[in-house]
């Protein structure tokens, strides 16, 4: 009986180490996935709100020459305000927000389908380099899009 006890010495410590490591890895994955989902939902809400605002604009406004700049400013302002109010730590850059009419910049074209898109690069700001390998080094891209048929 004593010989068996000596052979199994330290097995519990090894088992505990493995279980703690797997538990920590699972906890980190759940936190990162939750944060990624939070960012994606906040961005999708912001983009869809901008799409509804632009869709409610008069036809004459959307087909005016040079409206592209004002629509981009409006979309950037609303998306940045919405993402800040949601408490996101990764904000989209202004050049990663677009408003298009039938796949082209809005302006002197007919408007059939209105599209709004934004993009952010999701980086881990909680764990840093401690969990490298769970996310790519350049981060993950979140690309919410919103399309709406425009009926003048």
N, C-alpha and C positions, 0 to 999 in steps of 0.2 A: 504494500500500500504506500509505503514511504517513497519508493522508487517512482511510482506513477506521479506523485505529488511534485517531485523535483522536475520531471519532464514537462509538466504543464505550467510551470512557473512563468509568469509574464504573458500568458495567453490572453487574459482579461484586459491587460493594458494595450495589447496590440489590437484586439477587437474594439475597444473603446476608441482608439485612435482612428481606426477605419470608419466607424460609425459617426464620430464627430466630424471628420473630414467630409464625408458624404452629406451629412446634415447641413454643414456650413455651405457647401457647394449648392445644395438645393435651396437654401435660404437666399443666397446671393442671386441665383437664377430667378427666383420668384420676385425679388425686389426689382431686379433689372427689367424683367418682363412687365411688371406692374407699371414702372416708370415709363417704359416705351409705349405701353397702351395709353397711359395718361396723356403723353405728348401727342400721340396720334389722334385721340378723341378731341383734344383741345384744338388741334390744327384743323381737323375736319369741320368742327363747329364754326371756327372762324372763317374758313373758306366758304362754307355753305351760307353763312350770314352775308358775306360780301356778294355772293352770287344772287341772293334774293334781293339785296339792295339795288344791284345793277340791273337786274331783270325788271324792277319796278320803275326804272327811268323811262322817260318818254322816248319814242323812236327818233325824234329829231335830235335829241341829245346824243344818242349812240351813233348816229350817222353823220355827225358834224366832223368836219376835217380838224384834226389835231386833238380829238378827245382822248386819244391813247394816253397821253401824259397825265391828264386829270384822273382818268380811271385807274391808272397805275398808282397814283398818289393816294386816291381814295382806298383802294384795295390794301396798299401797304399800311396805311394808317389804321384801318380796321383790324387787319390781321395782327399787327404788332400790339395794338391795344388789347385785343382778345387774348393773345398769348401771354402778355404781361399780367393781365387780370387773373388768368388761370394759374399763375405762379410758375410758369415754365422757366427752367434755367437755361435752356437752349432756344434762342429766338431766331426766326428766319431772317435772312438778309433781304434787303429791299429788291435786289435784282433776281431773287428766287421766287417772286410773286408775279403772276401774269393774269391778265384779263384778255380773252380773245372772243371775237365774234366770227363764227364759222371757221375756226382754225387760223384766222388772221387777226392782226391787231385791229381793234374797233376803230371806226372812223368812217370813211366814205364807202363802206360796203353795206350790203343788205345784211340784216341780222336774222339768222335762222336759229342757230344754237349758240348760246352764250356759255363760255367755259372759264372757270376760275381755277387756278392751280397755285400751290405754294410748296415749298420744300425746306426741310431742315435736316441737319446732320446731328443725329442723336449720339452723344458721347456720355460715357459714364463719369459723372461728377461726384459720386458718393464714394466709391471704393478705390478709384484711381488705378494705379498700376498693380494693386494687390491682387486683382482678379484678371490680369491680362490673359487673353486667350478666349474669354467668354464672348467678347465683342471684337470685331475687326478694329485695327488701329485707327483707321480713318473714320470709324463710326458707322452707324446705320442711317440710311436715308429714309425719311418719312415724307411721302409725296401725296398729300390729300388733293383730290380733284372734285370739282362740282360742275355738272352740266345741266342746263335748263333750256328748254325750247322757249324762244322769245316770240310772243304774240303781241304785236302792237295794238 
